[in-house]
Amino acid sequence: MKLIQKQLIIEYFTCYPNQNIDLNKVVDWAREEYQHRTGKRFYHPDSLIRQLNQEGFLIKVRRGIYRHNPDTVPITAPDYHEKNYHQIETGIGMFISFYNRAKSLGDDKLLKFCTEVLEVYERNGINSHIVWER
């Protein structure tokens, strides 16, 4: 049976539920265990750990520390989007502020730039709940 690398990472965290685990410890174990079981080298297990965090299987406690909480419900796609792309909303707010300031100062060059950026948000339906007045 072919061992899937992602399953190996899941196996490790499932054996140590509700414990803060250092990324390096998991990476070392996964490489050694994968080599032992398959005879092949495991490249980039840290990427799979980050992926499992993005999928909601792991919780990132802080930089380099992850935990698996079996009672945690995985994050759905809209929740993930909201959690990780809040910067987009911050960005549109920033451009609206720049737009309003440029308008009040009569700075046509900045006004044109901000208008073009804000129109990209509109065309793509990004943060359509935020309204800016032209």
C-alpha positions as CSV (number, residue, x, y, z in Angstrom):
1,M,0.0,0.0,0.0
2,K,1.4,3.4,-1.0
3,L,1.8,5.7,2.0
4,I,0.5,9.2,1.3
5,Q,2.6,11.9,2.9
6,K,-0.4,13.9,4.1
7,Q,-1.8,10.8,5.9
8,L,1.5,10.5,7.7
9,I,1.3,14.1,9.0
10,I,-2.3,13.5,10.0
11,E,-1.3,10.3,11.8
12,Y,1.3,12.2,13.9
13,F,-1.0,14.9,15.0
14,T,-3.9,12.4,15.7
15,C,-1.5,10.6,18.1
16,Y,-0.9,13.8,20.0
17,P,-4.3,15.6,20.2
18,N,-4.6,18.9,22.1
19,Q,-0.8,19.4,22.4
20,N,1.2,22.3,21.1
21,I,3.8,20.7,18.8
22,D,6.9,22.3,17.3
23,L,6.9,22.3,13.5
24,N,10.6,21.1,13.4
25,K,9.8,18.1,15.6
26,V,7.0,17.0,13.2
27,V,9.1,17.6,10.1
28,D,12.0,15.5,11.5
29,W,9.7,12.7,12.5
30,A,7.8,12.7,9.2
31,R,11.0,12.6,7.1
32,E,12.5,9.8,9.2
33,E,9.2,7.8,9.3
34,Y,8.5,8.2,5.6
35,Q,12.0,7.1,4.7
36,H,11.7,4.1,7.0
37,R,8.3,3.0,5.6
38,T,8.8,3.7,1.9
39,G,12.6,4.0,1.3
40,K,11.9,7.4,-0.3
41,R,12.7,10.9,0.8
42,F,9.9,13.2,2.1
43,Y,10.3,16.6,0.7
44,H,8.7,19.7,2.3
45,P,6.5,18.2,5.0
46,D,6.2,21.7,6.4
47,S,4.2,22.7,3.4
48,L,1.7,19.9,4.1
49,I,1.5,21.0,7.8
50,R,0.6,24.6,6.6
51,Q,-1.9,23.1,4.2
52,L,-3.6,21.1,7.0
53,N,-3.7,24.4,9.0
54,Q,-5.4,26.1,6.0
55,E,-7.9,23.2,5.7
56,G,-8.8,23.5,9.4
57,F,-7.3,20.2,10.6
58,L,-4.5,22.0,12.5
59,I,-4.6,25.2,14.6
60,K,-1.6,27.5,14.3
61,V,-0.9,28.4,17.9
62,R,2.0,30.8,17.0
63,R,4.9,30.8,14.5
64,G,6.2,27.2,14.2
65,I,3.7,25.7,16.7
66,Y,0.7,23.7,15.7
67,R,-1.9,21.6,17.4
68,H,-4.7,19.3,16.5
69,N,-7.9,19.7,18.4
70,P,-10.2,16.7,17.5
71,D,-13.3,18.7,18.8
72,T,-12.7,21.6,16.3
73,V,-14.9,21.7,13.3
74,P,-12.9,22.3,10.2
75,I,-13.2,25.8,8.8
76,T,-15.5,26.2,5.8
77,A,-14.4,28.0,2.6
78,P,-16.2,31.3,3.4
79,D,-14.8,31.3,6.9
80,Y,-11.3,30.7,5.6
81,H,-11.7,33.4,3.1
82,E,-12.9,35.8,5.8
83,K,-10.1,34.8,8.2
84,N,-7.3,35.1,5.7
85,Y,-8.4,37.8,3.3
86,H,-9.5,40.4,5.7
87,Q,-6.6,42.4,4.3
88,I,-8.7,42.9,1.1
89,E,-11.4,44.7,3.0
90,T,-8.7,46.8,4.7
91,G,-7.2,47.5,1.3
92,I,-10.5,48.8,-0.2
93,G,-11.0,51.0,2.9
94,M,-7.6,52.4,2.4
95,F,-8.2,53.3,-1.3
96,I,-11.6,54.8,-0.4
97,S,-9.8,57.0,2.1
98,F,-7.1,58.0,-0.5
99,Y,-9.9,58.7,-3.0
100,N,-11.8,61.0,-0.6
101,R,-8.6,62.8,0.4
102,A,-7.5,63.2,-3.2
103,K,-10.9,64.5,-4.1
104,S,-10.9,67.1,-1.3
105,L,-7.4,68.2,-2.3
106,G,-8.1,68.3,-6.0
107,D,-5.3,65.8,-6.7
108,D,-6.5,64.5,-10.1
109,K,-3.6,62.0,-10.6
110,L,-4.2,60.2,-7.3
111,L,-8.0,60.5,-7.8
112,K,-7.7,58.7,-11.2
113,F,-5.5,56.0,-9.7
114,C,-7.8,55.3,-6.8
115,T,-10.8,55.2,-9.1
116,E,-9.1,52.6,-11.3
117,V,-8.2,50.4,-8.3
118,L,-11.7,50.7,-6.8
119,E,-13.3,49.8,-10.2
120,V,-11.2,46.6,-10.2
121,Y,-12.8,45.7,-6.8
122,E,-16.3,46.4,-8.3
123,R,-15.7,44.5,-11.6
124,N,-14.6,41.4,-9.6
125,G,-17.4,41.6,-7.0
126,I,-14.8,41.9,-4.2
127,N,-16.2,43.4,-1.0
128,S,-19.3,44.6,-2.8
129,H,-20.9,45.4,0.5
130,I,-18.6,48.3,0.9
131,V,-19.9,51.3,-1.1
132,W,-17.7,54.2,-2.2
133,E,-19.2,57.5,-3.5
134,R,-17.8,58.9,-6.6
